[in-house]
Amino acid sequence: MKKIFYHLITVMIISIVHLLTACDSFLDEKPNTGLVVPDNLEDIQALFDNDYVMNRNADLGEIASDDYMITTAEWESWNETARNAHVWNEEIFPSGRSVAWNNLYQQVFYANVALEQLDKIRVDKDELQWNQIYGRALVYRASAFYNLLKIFTMPYHIAPEDFGIPIKLEADVNKLVGRASISQSYGQVLQDLENSIPYLPDKVPVTTRPSRQAAYGLLSRVYLTMGDYEKVLEYTGKALDLQAELMDYSTLNASGPFGFSGLNKEIIYCSYFSSGSVAYTSDAFIVPELYGEYGSGDLRKDLFFTSPNEEGLVKFKGTYMGNLYQFDGIATDELLLSRAEAAVRLGDDALALRCLNLLLEHRYEDGLFEEVSGLSGEELLGKILQERRKELVFRGLRWEDLRRLTGSSYEKTIVRQLGDLTYQLKPGDAKYAFPIPLDEIQLNGIPQNPR
């Protein structure tokens, strides 16, 4: 009877999660934490195992980035928010509400519910499970905060004391929270991730659950955003010490509708954009400048992209999810490229070359891989950044790379051409920070981002 009761409670919790997921006005409607009663470890874990809530990310940055182009007819078929994001309009959210904002703060809410409930549950009842759930809650909250920062604030290095995001650390959504600074916001992300590490297992059998390796990987991603390359080296090293497996792309079948057949051994932490993301819209094509960089023998060309159409254009098919969901989690290839970039920026060209070559030798046809050698300094950095873009295409990282490279010799002006209209996003433009949704401003009285 007790097992049946727990099962029913779990079903109720999952149902509530889906109900709230369907509601665009999640924060505006102020959910009552009393509706969710995860008063034991099994129920809290059931809450977290709803990956459609806890592992789903927002694709606004991907929509606004530069790896693809679309036809005017395709653009006109999109919803207004997506159309606005694609051309960096002054206004983005016509209804005043943002699904991206609400979904990410929904993750924060459930992490906070879990942390508060864990305080009421005896640790000695099942210390190992308690620890792991506690660590996971911190990772989920940190990940959500970081993903909000990438969309709704300016790049860290440009204005660290400008307005960041509301740092909500309590489940009570009636408690109003103002915008912390960008540096304070990043500080909370780092604190949550670092605090999670002692509580997590090194690796997990189900990669939608955060592990210690995932926390290391997320820390390396955040520190790369912040330009702290010593920390990037530290945390990529710790993550890769636990696992550094790479797929040999020469053993994969590129003939199917997707380049990959499902979650693979490179994945350390699985998060994704839901189906219908920009990568799979009917007339979204990879920009020729990017596709042209995949040379002879590069297996990524067929695994990542469809065959060229009559105009020589290709579409993306290479998500590590192996389906219509677009992977943006942590994987071995990203860690190696981040480690290579940090190494060359710190003057260790030998380490950078080792990391880069280790990755690339798994990406070329047998006998056609030519080891990268004879490069150093800025020339090697340029090569690493080129391979980063090629390897991590449609992985949710390009927008942040464009942001963090502002002010360097690798900054870029993005240009869109839709019919007779030309749109531009220049480096450092205020439009790199999406506007705060109007309903949040009205609810909390927080300042808007300048556009």
N, C-alpha and C positions, 0 to 999 in steps of 0.2 A: 504493500500500500504506500509506503514511504517513497519507493522508487517511482510509482505512478504519480504521486503528488509532485515530486521534483520535475518529472517529465512535463506535467501540465504547466508548472510555473515557467519552465524553459520555453515552452511553446508560446505562453503569454508574453514573455519578454521579447522573443523574436518578432511576434506579431506587432507589438508596440514599436519596436525598432523600424519595421517596414512601414508602419503607419506614419511615423515621424519622417522617415526618408521621403515619403511621397509629398510631404508638405513643404512648399517653398518658404513659408513664413515660420520656420522652426523656432528661431529665437523670439520673433515677434509675438508668437502665441504662448510663450512662456510655459513649456511643459512642466508638469508637476512631478518632481522626483519620486513622490509617493506612488506614482503609477507603476514604476519599475521597482521590484522588490528583490534585488539580488542579495539575499541575506545569507548566502552560503557560497563557497568557492565554485561549486559546479555551475550555479546560476550566473555568476560573474563571468566565468569562462565562456558560457553559452552566449552571453552578451557580446563578448569580444570575437567569438568565432563567426559572427555574421560579417563576413568579409566585404559584403556589398556596402556596408556602412563604414567599417573600421579600416578597410584597405583601399577605399576608392578615393581617387584624387581628382582635382579640377583641371580641365584642359584649357583654361583661358590663355595661359602663357604659350601653349602650343599653337593655339589659333592665331596668336599675335606674332609668332616667330617667322623665320625666313626659309625653312627647308622645303616649302611647297608653294604652289601657285594654283589658282582656281579660275574658272571661266566666270564671266559676268553672270551668266544664267545660273551657274551653281551658287554663286554668292547671293543672288536674289532669292534663291530657294531656302536659304538658311533662316533661322529665327533671328529676331532683331538683335538680341544680345550678341550672337555669334557674328553677325554682319558688322556690328559696331566694333567688336574686338579685333576683327580682321583688319580694319582700316584705322584703328586707334582713334575713334571718335572722341569728342569731348564727353559725351554721355554714352554710357555703356549699357546700363540696366534700365530699360524703358519703364518697367513696372515699379522701379525703386527697390526691387528685391534682387538678391543674387543667390542662385542655387549654389555656386561655388563657396561663397561666404557661409551660407547656412549649413551646408554639408560638412565643411571642415570644423565649424564650431559645434556641430553635432558630435563629431568625434571627441572634441575637447570635453563636451558635456558628459558623455558616457565614461570617459577616462576619469573625470572628477567624481562621478557617481561611484565608480568602482573603488577609487582611492578612499573615499569617505566610508564606504561600506566595509572595506578591508580593515579600517581602524576599529570596527566593532566586532570583528571576527577574531577569535583567539588564534594567535600564530602557532601555538604548539599543537593545534588540532591536526594540521597537516602542513608543517613548516615549508617543505619543498614546494608544494603547490601554491601556498600563500606567497612565497617569495617570487615565484615565476609570474604569477598574475600581477603582483605589485610592480615588478619590473616592466611588464608589458604595458601596463597602464601609463607609465611614465614615457615609454617610447611612443605610444599612440598619441599622447598629448603633444610631445615635442615635435613629432612629424607633422601634425596638423598645424601647429604654430608656424613651423618653418615653411610649409606650403602656402600659408596665408601671407607670410612675409614676402615670398617671391612674387606674389600677385599684387598685393595692396600697399606696398611700400617701395620707396626708391632703393636702388642698390646700396648695400651696406657701406661701401668705401666712399660713396659720394657724400652722404649726409648722415652719419651715424647718430647724430643727436636730433634729427628730425622725427616727426611722429611715426611710431611703429604701429602696433596693433593692440587692442585690448587683451591683456593677459588674464584670462579667466581661470582662477585656481580653485573655485568653489562651484558646486553643482547648482547652487541657488541662482537661477537665471534672472530673478528679480533684483539681484544686487548689481547695481550699475558699476561698470568698470571703464575708466577712461583709457586713452591711448598712451601706452608707455613709449619711451623713445625707441628708435630702431636698435640701438646698442643694448638697451635693457631687454628688449624682446629677444634678441639673439642670445643674450645672457641666460634667459630662462630656458630656451631650447637646449643650450649646452648643459645647463644644470640638470635638467630632466634626463638627458641622455647619459651624462656621466653618473648620475645617481642610480640609474637603472642597472648599470653593469654588474654590480655585485649580486644582484638578485636573479640574473638570467642564466640559463644553460648556454654552453658554448655554441651549440647548434641545435636545431629542432627538426623533427621529421616532417612537419607541416610548415612551409615557409611563409604562410600568411600570419603565423605567430612570430613575433619578434624574438630574436635570440641575442646573445652577447655579440656574436659576429655581426648581426644586423645593426646593433647599436654602434659598434665600431665603424661600420660602413656609413651610417648616417652622420656620425661625427665627422668623418673625413669629408663628406659632401658639404656639410655646413661650414667647416673650416676652409674648404676650397672657396666657397662663396665669400668668406671673410678675408681671404688672402693670407691666412696664417699657414704657410707651407710647412713649417716645422711640425705643426700638429697634424697636417695631412699625411706627412711621412709616418708619424707615430701611429695613427689610427689605421691607415691602409696596411701598415706592417702587421699590426695586431690582427686585423681581419684576415689577411692573406695567410698568416701563420696557422689559422684555424682551417682554412680551405682556400686553395688556389687552383681549383679544377677549371679547365677550359674544354669546351667542345672542339673536336676536330671537325671543322666545317666540311672537309672532304668526304666525310662519312655520311653526310645528311642528304636527304632527297629534296631537291628544290622544285620538283615538278608539281606539287600540290597547290591548293589555293592559298596556303600560308607557308611561310618559309620554315616554320618550326612546328613540331607536333604536340607541343604542350610544355608544361613546366619542365625545366631541364637542370642539369647539374651545376650550371653557372649561377643559378638564382640563389641568393642568400636571403632576400626579403622580398616578398611579392606584394606589390601594390599596382594599381592600374587605373586607367580611364575607362569609363563604361562604354558599351557599344554605341555607335553613332558618333564616335570621336572624329576629329578632322582627318585623321589618317585614312579613314575608310569611306569618306564621302565620294559620290560617284565621279566627280570631275576634279579631284585634288591630285595634282601631278607634282612629282619631285622636280625642283628647279634644275635645269640643265647644268648649271655650274657645279652643282653637287654631284649629280649622276656621272658627269664626265670625269670625276676624280677617281673612280673605281677602274683600275687598270687591268691589263691582261692577267688572267689567272686568279683574280680576286673573286673568291667564291661568294662574297657578300652581295655581289651584283645580282645574282640569280636568287639568292635566299631572301634578300631584303625587298626585291622589286619584281614587278611583273615584266613580261617581255615588252619591248617598245611597241607602241602603236604606229600607225602609218605616218604620224608626225614625229616619231622618235621619242615620244613622251612615255614615262613609266609611272606606275602607282606603287605605293608602299604595300607590302604584304608580310613584313618580317618581324611582327611582334613576338616576343618570347612567350606570350600567353598561348600562342598557337590557335587563336580564335579571333573574334571581332573585338576583343578587349585589348587595349593598348598598354603594354607593360611599361611601368616607370619606376620599378623598385630597384633594389641594390643587387648588383651581380658582379662576378669576378672581373669581367672586362672593364667595367667602369673603374673599379679599384686599381687595376693595373695602369690605366690611363691617367688617373688622378695622381697616382704615385710617381709616374714618369714625369708629369708636369711639375709636381712639387720638387722632385729631384733636380731637374734641369734649372729651375728657378733658384735653387739653393747651390748651384754649381757642381752638382754630382752628375756629370754627363754620362758616366759609365753605368750608373744605376738606371738612369732614364732610358738608355739604349737597351739594357737588359729587359726592362719591363715592356718596352715597346716591341722588341723583337719576339719576346715570349708570346705576346698576343698575336702578332701578325703571322707568325709561322703556323698558327692554327686557323688562319683565315684564307690561305692560298692553296691552289692545287699543288699536289705533290710535284716537286721538281721545279716549280715556277716562283717560289718565294726567294726573293733576294734580300738578304739581311741588310738592315739599315746600318750604315757605318759612315765614318768620316764627317759626321755632323756634330756640332757643339753649339752651346750658347743659344743665341736668338734663332739661328737656323734650325737647330734641333727643336726648340720650343715651337716654332712654326709648324714643323712636321707633326709634332705630337698633337697640337690643336687641330690640324687638318684631319688626323686619324681619329681624334675624339669625335669630331662632327660626323665622319663617315661611319664609325662603329656605333654611335649612340643616337642615330637618326630616329626621330619619333619616339624617344624614350623620356620625354618630359624635361630634358636637360638643356636644350638649345636656348630657351628663353633666358634661363639664369646665366648661361655662358655669355650671351650677348650683353646682359646687364653687368656682369662682373668684369668684362673686358673693356668696358667704357673707360676712356682716358688712356688706353694703351695703344700701341701701334696696330693692334688687332681689332680695334673698334670698327663698327660698321654702320652705315646708314642703310636702313631697309627701305626698298622702293616697291610699291605695288602699282600695277597697271590694271584697271578695270574699265574697259571701254575707252572712252576719251579722258577719263579721270586718272590722275597720278597722285598717289599718296606716299608720304615719306615719314619715317620715324628716325630721327637723328640721335646719335649717341648722347646720353645724359638727358634726353627730353623728359619733361615732367610726366609724359604719358607712359613712361615705364612703370609708373604706379597707377594701377586701376583705381577708379573712384570708389570710395566707401559707399555701400548701398544706402540709399536715402532712408529706408526704414530703420536702419541701425543708427543713423545720425539723429533721426527724430526720436528714437527710443532712448538713446544714451546721451544725446547732446554732445557728441564728439566732433572734432573739426574734420572738415573734408580735405581730401588731397587736392592741391592745385592742379589744374589741367591746362 
